[in-house]
Amino acid sequence: MRDGSGISRRARRLVWGVVGAVALAGATAVGAVASSHSKPEVKARALNPAAAPALTAAQRGAQASANWMDFGGNSLGDRYSKLSAINTKNVTTLKVAWQTTLGEPLTLDNVAGGLECAGVYYIQSEQGDVFALNASTGQIYWKYTSDGSGGARGIAMGNGLIFAAQKGSNHLVAINAVNGQQVWQTEQLFPNTTGITLPGPITYTPLNGGELLDGTGGADNGNGGWLFAVSAKTGKLLWKFSPVPQHKGDPGFNTWGPGSDLKHGGGGVWTQPEVDPKTGYVIFATANASPYVNRPKGDDKYTASTVALNAKTGKFAWGYQEVHHDSWDYDTPQAPTMFNMLYHGKMVPALDQPTKAGLNFVLNRVTGKPIIPVKETKVPQSPEDPGNSLTQPIPEGQRLSPNCAQKSQWLATGGIGSFTGPDGNPIVFGCVFTPLSTTHFTVNGYHDVSDWLPGSYSQASKLVNLCTTANREKGYEAIPSAAALANPTLPADEVQGISGGENAFDKTGDVIAINPTTNRIAWKSPVPGPDGCYSGIATTAGGLTFVGDTDGQFLAYSSSTGKLLWQSPQLDGTIGSPPIVYQGANGREYVTLMVGGTSEGDKTAIINDTVYAFALPS
């Protein structure tokens, strides 16, 4: 594919080269990458000590303004900025203000969200290294070199420290925000031989004297999930909680059938935990149960759920399960977006929780009960999968996607034209919650409509904005229990998959705005061209919704109407990360994100590790 200059994007990446680096007291300081991509001048600089200041829980919960100090914009994860210098009237003049290539080895999954405070932008690469950049020029101040086990999707800051996960080795580290030196490293929090990792964004909260909240991935590999807290001062483990009950009397224990293997069970926490400063709750989403099939009858709480704990103690407060006895990988994939909304004349503490199945739930974040009514609805049953729940929760309002699979859509996304599965049997096209079979592949409708990339709540439009993929379709065939037990090389989730449109690339995408007071779609705007929407979202008081596409273009929509107002030139990498909005030390408003790849694709992503900042002409 060409970028309009006659130079392929792969060739262009090679031209840009690698950023130089030198060791500096446990950190690496490098210079800015000039627009000509010449070898940077090497500089070392101590940053403003005001970086990553101590803030109260209430201050962490306020909407972002000059700074963006939390992965979610604030501790509620609303990803809304009060800045309005860039707005619907002038966004068409938005330009690249600076761009900096980090110079890491080119690999997939540079999808992390950045932070900004006191004129410094912080970002973690896929390799796990952490960088501090001048937020107004892109000059790299320092680089923290990790253990090489990989990086998570977001870092945290607080009390003068930057906190990062070493994804594969299962450590957290604290880094001095001023000079990039490591302050502490936790002990290994979980064994890394089982497939457990730390993939999700980290949250810092001043509660409990300052603590970090993070969760584990690897549920599809048969691992049980955990949310845990460590001291932000020392890295000492404070508590941990598993959404899958470990002992009799734990929340949800009676919803697991006899003989369930609770040591596995699934329920990973691979998106950001959010903190409500008024209640002191940490609220988070959980992954599917594992294995997908061959489990005894039961709802299997609290997998595929939204859960609230006391952030100081880890004690269970409430849980709401969006998918009972999940057999379809319909887990709750996205961190909740929390906000207050006027509902029937009263201000209500709410959260919005979309699911992979295209259903959207609006809950009270204090009680966990639905604000928009939910009906337990009968769903199809099969003697082949007797463990299925008889009903599933279906909220009032409007689905994000169609309920049933279509052969025409399967073909459009590259599905097998013969409609015959790898087992030689015809593929069955069903609907959401159609039971899986051991004798054929079943396509249950759109899959991963909403994925891990965070949505936002616009205080200007009072709408929830979501980035969705319109036609990812996947089929599953269950592996018989006896076969799965007899052959340890078979998938740990005990299903075989076949994809017509499982992944985001070359699939169409939509930006959707939901009115949370009705749970109906206020507007739905397609991403230009044959591109999937696979980016986080940021909204602003300027009336804008910023999002990226998989072909490397950054977009701005009107938050109130969904009209596409601005489209960037093609950038040098796939956009699979969330943007942030802040005011630089020079007073200019910037919208900044890293581009360069995501493994969620049928083809090789446009790989890079370039940070782009956009601003109005100076």
Buried (B, 14 or more C-beta within 10 A) or exposed (E): EEBEEEEEBEEBBEEBBEBBBEEBEBBBBBBBBBEEBEEBEBBBBEBEEEBBBEBEBEBBBBBBBBBBBBBBBBBBBBBBBBBBBBBBEBBEEBEBBBBBBBBBEBBBBBBBBBBBBBBBBBBBBBBBBBBBBBBBBBBBBBBBBBBEBBBBBBBBBBBBBBBBBBBBBBBBBBBBBBBBBBBBBBEEBBEBEEBBBBBBBBBBBBBBEBBBBBBBBBBBBBBBBBBBBBBBBBBEBBBBBBBBBEEEEBBBBEBBBEEBBBEBBBBBBBBBBBBBBEBBBBBBBBBBBBBBBBBBBBBBBBBBBBBBBBBBBBEBBBBBBBBBBBBBBBBBBBBBBBBBBEBEEEEBBBBBBBBBBBBBBBBBBBBBEBBBEBEEEEBEEEEBBEBBBEBBBBBEBBBBBBBBBBBEBBBBBBBBEEBEBEBEEEBBBBBBBBBBBBEBBBBBBBBBBBBBBBBBBBBBBBBBBBBBBBBBBBBBBBBBBEEBEEEEEBBBBBBBBBBBBBBBBBBBBBBBBBBBBBBEBBBBBBBEEEBBBBBBBBBBBBBBBBBBBBBBBBBBBBBBBBEBBBBBEBBBBBBBBBBBBBBBBEEBBBBBBBBBBBEBBBEEBBBBBBBBBBBBEE
